[in-house]
Amino acid sequence: MNDEQLLRYSRQIMLPQMDITGQARLLQSHALIVGLGGLGSPVAMYLAAAGVGRLTLADFDRVDLSNLQRQIAHGQQDIGRSKVASAADTLRGLNPEIRLHTLDSKLSAEELPSLLHDVDVVVDASDNFAIRFAINQACVDTGTALVSGAAIHLEGQVSVFPNDGSDSPCYRCLYQDTTEPETRCSENGVLAPLVGIIGSIQATEAVKFLAGLGGGLIGRLLTVDAARMEFREIRLPRDPHCPVCSKSSEQQGD
């Protein structure tokens, strides 16, 4: 670690839980962020500022005027640009030493496993069950940690799924197949600072995981009610009949 890095990350290095060892781990880490909207914006900005050495940004959407109320990685001048290009410029402004890779396309279930071969953590900031389920499946199959977040209206939630072969649950233990219509910000609205709260918690959990700080939201679902500003924690056990992680365990045992 050079002198400039020691100065840039000095406030984190001062933390006894982090120290130089934890910061060095961050600099050597690779995170994939899926979705550069309301959640992905603060996630990407905080991971870049914290010194996560490699970031892969994935989003196929373009910046729209209606995004600017909450998607803080983008500005008025970015309207019409791809979100990954806009976010990449913002991150380079925050920390020019990090390495960025952008994916301006829809991620398919088939390509996800190969994309995760050198990724240390995936931060799911997407907005629909189809991609969330596909991400979870790929993370379970490859043993990649997943930090999942969601926000709508005045409510949000975050959890961490290590997918390390332990007794911890996966995302599908929380949500099974659903045929109910999804609620999205574009159709139902969301309070702007709420996605910042959830995204910041996701970023915190990702940094803690990558730096080896421990104490993450594993086996726990943190929910936020912004209307009452209440935080609740729900224990999340592993589903022995989960169609994803239970089958994965059976295959590993064969």
N, C-alpha and C positions, 0 to 999 in steps of 0.2 A: 504494500500500500504506500503510495507516494505522499509527499507533504500536502499537496493540494487535496487529496482525498481525505487525509487525516483532519484537515480543517473543515472541508465540506460536511463530513459526517460526524464531526466532533461531538455534537449534542447527543447523538445516538451512542457513540462509543463510550461516552461518560456513564451510560447506564451500566451498572454492574452485571445485569442479566445479558447485555449485548457484548460489550467490550470489543476489542479489535477482532477477536475470533468470530463473533457473530456477524460483524460487519463484513469481514472477509468472505464468510459464507454467502451473504447477500450478493456481493459483487460477482461471485462465481455461479449464481443461480439463474435459472431460466423460468419465466412465468408466461403462460398463455392466458390472455384476457379475451374472452368471447363476448363481444358487444361493447361498443364505445358510445353508449347512450348515457342515460341518467346515472346508472350505477357504474358503468365502465369508465366514465370520465374521471371521477375522483379516485377510483382504484388505480387507473393507469398513472395519474399524476402523482399520487402518493408513492407508488412502487418505484417510479422513476426518481423522484426526489429522495427516497430512502436509500437508493443505490442498488436496486436489483439489476444485476449486470446485463441480462438479456430479457427483452420483452417482445413477445409476438402478439400483434394486435389483429383481431379478426372481426370484420363487420362488412357487410355487403351494401349497407345503406348510404344515402347521401344526406348531407346536412340540410335541414329545412328550418324556416323561420320559427315554426312551432317548437323546435327542439331547444331553442336557446334559453327558454325559461328554466331549464334544469340541467342541460348537458354542457357542463362548464368547460369542457376541453375544446369547445368550438365557439367561434365568434361570428359577428355579423358578416365579416369578410369571407367566411368559409361557406356561406350558403351556396348549395349546388356542388360542393366538393365532396369527395368520398370521406366518410368519417375517419377511416384509418389514416388517410393522408393529413387531414386536419389535426387529428390527435397526435400524430407523429411530430408535426411541427411544434405543437405545444410542449410535448415532452422534451424535444431537443432544446427548447428554450429554457426548460427547467434544469436539465442535466445533459449536456452535450456528450458526456463520456459513455452513456449507456448505448448498447447495441439494440437496434430496432429492426423487426421484420414485420411487414404488413401483409395481410391477406384480405384483399378486397373482393371477396366472393362468399357465397353460401357454403358452409362446411357440411359435408356429407358424412353419414355414418360410416361409409366405407373408407374415407380418407383420414378420419380422426385418429385411429390407432397409430398409423405411421407418423402422424404429426406429433404425437406425444412421446416419441421414442427418446428424446433428450429433454423433455419438459419436467420440471420439478414440482410445479403446482399449476393447476388450472383454476382460474377465477371465472365462474359462470355469471356473467352480467347480461344474459340474454333475456328474451321476453316471451318465450313460448315453450310449451311442454315438449314438443317434438325435438327441438334441439337440446333441451335440458336432458331429456331421456337419452339421446344419442351421446351426449358428452359424458353422462354418468356411466353408460355402458362401456365406452372407450376407456374411461378412467379405471373402472373395475378390472377390465381385461388387461390393462397395462400396469396396474398397481400405482396409478398416479393420484396424488392428493387432489381433492376438489374443495374449493370454497364456494358455496352457493348462496346467492342472495336474491331477494325479490322485494318489490315495493309497489303498492297500488293504493289509490285514495289517500288515506292517512295511516296506513299500516304497512309494516315491513317485517322481514325475517331473514335470519342468517344462520347457517350451520356449516360445519367442516366435516368432510368425509375423507379420512386418510387412505382408505382402500389398500391397506397394508397387510391384509390377510388376518387381521385381528378380529375380535368379536364386535367391532364397531359397525354401525349400519352404513348403508349407501343411500343415495338420494331416492332410489325407488322404494326403500323401506318406508319413506315418508309419504311418497305419492305413487300409488298404483295407477294402472291405466285409467284414464278418465275420458268420458264422452261428453262431459259438460262443457259448455262454451267458455272459452278463456276470457278473463278480464285483462285488458291492456290499457296502458296510459293514454294511448291515442284515442281510445273510445270511452274511457271512464274517468280520466284525470288523475293527477297525483300532485301532492304538495312538493314544491321544488326542493326545500331543504331536506325533506325526508329521504330522497334518493341519495343526498349527500351523506346523511347519517349512516344509511345502510352500506353505501359504497365505502365509507371510511372504516366501518367495522370489518368489511371484507378485506380491505387493504391491511388493516391491523392484524387480522388472523393470518393472512398470507405472509406478511413480514415475520411474524412470530414463528410460523412453521418453517420458513426458509432459514431463519437465523438460529433455529433450535431452542427458542425460548420456552416452548412447551405451554401447557395450560390453555390449549385451544378449545373451541366449541365442538369438541368431538363427542358424539352421543348426546348432544344438547341442541335444542332449537331455541334461539333467542328471538323473541318477537317484540316489536315496537309498536305501540299505539300512540301516535303523535298527537292525537286529539286530546288525550289525557296525559301525554308524556309519561307513559308507563312502559317499563321493560319487564317482560316475563320470560322465565326460562322453563322449557318443557323437556323432560327427559325423552330421548329418542332411542328406544331399544332396536336391536337388529331384528328384522322379520325373518324367522326361520323358513318361511315359505316365499321369500322375495324371489321374483323371477330373474333377478340379475345376480345379486351377490350370493344367494344360497346355491345357485347352479355353479357359480365360479368356484365356491368352496368345495363342492362335490367333485368338480373336475380336477382341482388341485390335489384332492385326496386320492384320486385314482392312480 
